[in-house]
Every structure is written in structure tokens, then in C-alpha cells.
Amino acid sequence: MRMTLDPGDRPLLIVSGILLVAITVGGIFFVPENLSGLPSLPGTYSTRSTGAKAAYLLLDRLGYKEERWNSPPTQLPQEARNFVLILTDPFEPASQEERVAIQSFVRRGGRVLATGALGARLLNIQGIVADQESEPDWEECEAQLPGPISSRAPAIMMQARVSWKGKQPEGLQYYGDRQGGTVVRFRLGSGTIIWWADSSPLTNYGLTQSANLELLLNSVGEAGNVRVLWDEYFHGDRPDLWSYLSKTPLPWAMLQAALVALALILTYSRRSGPIVDPVAASRLSPMEFVETVGGLYSRKRAAQGAVEIALHCFRSRLARLPRHRAATAGVGTKDALAAGYKDDLSAPALFMSQCDAALTAGISNEAQALGIIQKLHDYTRRLRLADPGE
């Protein structure tokens, strides 16, 4: 059964569609830059001052092999040597299994660069103390221990919200301030944990401060020897259902099903549409007919007959019109024309008399016959004797 749309519902449907499009466009182009309640994450996609896209692109320009990591920690490489996992302020909560997977990655020889209190909690680092200031200022942290992490970086700039006050030699404190350690290295199995009190040194703005770039390069390692994994999994960039299904044959099956459905729709529409008889093309078009008849007259040299036919048609048109029926009642042609028209119509009447005289004398010249026929057609048009479609 075919459903019909009530005319009164059309305005409602149109307004609803306009509102849907407006809300969609507004949600795409007019999202506020700072959403209340959400932290400003140092993600590799962000170009804001607190983002980390500049660091991500810079390492790529320097020859580092790197990628964004949005898979669960349980899928980290088993051969962890020469891999560096960067955890910048992991926001999403981690399960016990994910924490164990990260620590196991370090024990297998991997290196983890973690920042902030959330990063320390993910790696079970003890001795983290929170700062009393809610929005700390940029402070200079001097190197307190020579080594590979503090090489060529005597001082760094950082907005430290927390600090480390653990015990030595549990961790080696490379940088610190009056509150405690801000850059600390830990050993776990065959791997290394480098903890920063804050991710500000590797942000788009922080890389320009002091020796923060040297600190990042020292913490990651030499280019060509390591593969850097920038974590986005704990920033919320996690694979969804479609990401999982894209690795299966299901997309191809859906494409094949769509093609079959399209074929069915086209077949049904062809079968259920109106039946129209094919148009039979005429073997002779009107112009072909005219040319054929003209060729016959030309071969037979029947100029006399062509003029007779044209003159007969002209008189027949006069006889069919009510205002010229006087011509058929015995009235002269000239008088009949004058009865239907107020203009001086002596010229057509005189021309018909000339045609009669020419026919009596005989017409053998095709040019003369063509001129007579053209003039008769001209009078037919001027006197409006022909039908509109002729």
C-alpha cells in the first residue's frame, strides 16, 4: 500500500529538516574551544598552546619512527626493547589489567615517559605530592644530577602541579624545585620509567621555553634506535565498533548486499513502471517525402501539373472559409475576395487570372513554375488562408 503525505504535514517536515541541518552544522563549526568540566589534554591532535601536535610533528621531522597509539595497553608489542610509550596526562581511567600490561611492557625492556599525577598512578609510582596552588606559574627547574636525561639541558621550564618526594635510590631525581623532584627516572625490570611532574615542557608552547626540547629528546632517546608510541588511548581516542568491523570481511559483504539491493530496486522499478509501446520510426520523414515528390516532378518535367495543384489548393482554401463561400455561389473571385477583406485585394485576383492564362498557354520552364508556386504560398500566408499548423 502506497503511503501519501498529508499536505498539512509538509511544513512540519520541512521545518524539522532545516532544524536538523542547522543543529548539525552548529555542532561541527561552533563547538566552544573550552568545554566546562573537560581538561585541556596535551594530545597530538591539538594545535592549542596546551596541545602536543608540534612535538609529534617535530619528532617526525627529526627522523623518529612514531605513531599514535589508540589501542589498549594489552596490545603493546611483546618485544618491548627500542619502544618508547609516551603517556601525557592519561585522563581516562585504567583497569587493573591495563596497568599490569603497561608495567609488564616496561619489565620486558620498554621505556615509558609518563607525566602528571595520573601518569604516576598508572605506573604505581609512590611519593607523589600535590602542590597547593591550583594554577602554578612557569618555574625554572635546574638540573640536580648529571646524566643522559639532563645532557645539554642545565635548566628547564615547567608548570609543576605535583612533585616527587620519594626515597633515593628508588628514583634518580634529575630536575627539581623547592617542592621536590620534577623529572625522575625509575628502573623496572629491564625497562625504564621517566616521570615528569607535568606535561607542559612538551606542549606547543612549552617546547619554546629554555631547554625543554633537549629534555624531550633526552627522555625519548636517539632517532633511529627507538620507535615512539604517542598514547591517545587514555585521551579517549579508542577504537569503536566500526574500527573493529573494518578489519573483517563485513564491509565487503555490506557492499555486495548494497549492490544486490540496488539491482533489485532497478529491476522492480523497470517492471512496475508504465508500459509504453516503442515508437516506430517512419521510413520517410516529411522532408524526405517532399524531396521524393519533387524528384518525381523533376524527372517527369511536370511543371504544368505542379502549378495546377498549387492553384487548385489556393482556391480550395478560399472555398473552405465562410467569408469566401461567395466564390462558390457564382460570384467572381475578385468580388469574393473583396467580400471577405476590406483591403485592396485586386493583386491576388489578377495573379490567379495570370496563372490561368499561363496554364492555358502551357508551362515548361521549371523556374517559372517555381516562381508561381512560391507567390501562391506567399498570398496564402498574407491572406491567412492556411491553418496554424500548416
Residue pairs with C-beta under 8 A, 6 or more apart in sequence:
5 13
33 48
34 40
39 89
39 91
40 48
40 50
41 50
41 51
41 88
41 89
41 91
41 235
42 50
42 51
42 52
42 88
42 89
42 115
42 199
42 202
42 203
43 51
43 52
43 53
43 88
43 232
43 235
43 237
44 51
44 52
44 53
44 55
44 56
44 68
44 230
44 232
45 51
45 53
45 232
45 237
46 52
46 53
46 204
47 53
47 204
48 204
49 203
49 204
49 205
50 200
50 203
50 204
50 205
51 203
51 204
52 88
52 199
52 202
52 203
52 204
52 230
53 204
54 203
54 204
54 207
55 202
55 203
55 204
55 207
55 216
56 66
56 68
56 230
58 207
58 213
59 66
59 220
59 223
59 228
60 66
62 217
62 223
63 223
63 224
64 220
64 223
64 226
64 228
65 224
65 226
65 227
65 228
66 227
66 228
66 229
66 230
67 227
67 228
67 229
67 230
68 230
68 232
68 237
69 85
69 229
69 230
69 231
69 232
69 233
70 232
70 233
70 237
70 238
70 239
71 233
71 239
72 98
72 101
72 233
72 238
73 94
73 98
73 99
73 101
73 102
73 105
73 233
74 97
74 98
74 101
76 83
76 85
76 101
76 102
76 105
76 110
76 229
77 83
77 105
77 110
78 108
79 108
80 105
80 106
80 108
80 109
80 110
80 191
81 108
81 109
81 110
81 190
82 225
82 226
82 227
83 105
83 110
83 111
83 226
83 227
83 229
84 110
84 111
84 112
84 113
84 220
84 221
84 226
84 227
84 228
84 229
85 102
85 105
85 110
85 111
85 112
85 113
85 229
85 231
86 112
86 113
86 220
86 228
86 229
86 230
86 231
87 102
87 112
87 113
87 114
87 115
87 119
87 122
87 231
87 234
88 115
88 116
88 119
88 199
88 202
88 230
88 231
89 115
89 116
89 118
89 119
89 199
90 114
90 118
90 119
90 122
90 231
90 234
90 235
91 118
91 234
91 235
91 236
92 233
92 234
92 235
92 236
92 238
94 102
94 122
94 234
99 122
99 123
99 124
102 112
102 122
102 123
103 123
103 124
103 188
105 112
105 191
106 112
106 123
106 188
106 189
106 191
106 192
106 193
107 188
107 189
107 190
107 191
108 189
108 190
108 191
109 189
109 190
109 191
110 191
111 191
111 192
111 193
111 194
111 221
111 226
112 123
112 191
112 192
112 193
112 194
113 194
113 196
113 219
113 220
114 120
114 122
114 123
114 125
114 193
114 194
114 195
114 196
115 195
115 196
115 197
115 198
115 199
115 202
116 161
116 162
116 196
116 197
116 198
116 199
117 128
117 130
117 161
117 162
119 195
119 196
120 128
120 162
120 164
120 195
121 128
122 234
123 186
123 188
123 193
123 195
125 164
125 166
125 171
125 186
125 193
125 195
126 166
126 170
127 164
127 165
127 166
127 167
127 170
127 171
128 162
128 163
128 164
129 162
129 163
129 164
129 165
129 179
129 180
130 161
130 162
131 160
131 161
131 162
131 163
131 179
133 161
136 159
136 160
136 161
137 159
138 157
138 158
138 159
138 200
138 209
139 157
139 158
139 159
139 160
139 177
140 155
140 156
140 157
140 210
141 155
141 156
141 157
141 158
141 160
141 175
141 176
141 177
141 182
141 183
142 154
142 155
142 175
142 176
143 150
143 153
143 154
143 155
143 174
143 175
144 173
144 174
144 175
144 176
144 181
145 172
145 173
145 174
147 172
147 174
147 185
148 218
149 174
149 183
149 185
149 194
149 215
149 218
149 219
150 174
150 175
150 183
150 215
150 218
151 214
151 218
152 211
152 214
152 218
153 210
153 211
153 212
153 214
153 215
153 218
154 211
155 210
155 211
156 175
156 183
156 201
156 209
156 210
156 211
156 212
156 215
157 200
157 201
157 206
157 209
157 210
157 212
158 175
158 182
158 196
158 197
158 198
158 200
158 201
158 206
158 212
159 198
159 200
160 177
160 179
160 182
160 197
160 198
161 197
161 198
162 197
162 198
163 176
163 177
163 179
163 180
163 181
163 182
163 197
164 171
164 173
164 180
164 181
164 182
164 184
164 195
164 197
165 180
165 181
166 181
166 184
170 186
171 181
171 184
171 185
171 186
171 195
172 184
172 185
172 186
173 181
173 183
173 184
174 181
174 183
174 184
174 185
175 181
175 182
175 183
175 215
176 182
176 183
181 197
182 196
182 197
182 198
183 194
183 195
183 196
183 197
183 215
183 219
184 194
184 195
185 192
185 193
185 194
185 195
186 192
186 193
186 194
186 195
187 193
194 219
196 219
200 206
201 207
201 209
201 212
201 215
201 216
202 212
202 216
206 212
207 213
207 216
220 226
220 228
245 251
284 292
296 302
297 303
297 305
297 306
298 366
301 364
301 366
303 363
303 364
303 365
303 366
303 368
303 369
304 359
304 362
304 363
304 364
304 369
306 369
306 373
307 355
307 358
307 359
307 363
307 369
307 372
307 373
308 359
310 372
310 373
310 376
310 377
311 352
311 355
311 356
311 359
311 372
311 376
313 376
314 352
314 376
314 379
314 380
314 385
315 327
315 333
315 352
317 380
317 385
317 386
318 324
318 327
318 333
318 336
318 337
318 385
319 325
319 327
319 328
321 340
321 385
323 339
323 340
324 336
324 337
324 339
324 340
326 335
326 336
326 339
326 340
327 333
327 336
327 337
331 339
333 349
333 352
334 345
334 346
334 349
337 345
337 348
337 349
338 345
341 383
345 383
348 379
348 383
351 375
351 376
351 379
355 372
355 376
358 368
358 372
363 369
363 372
379 385
380 386
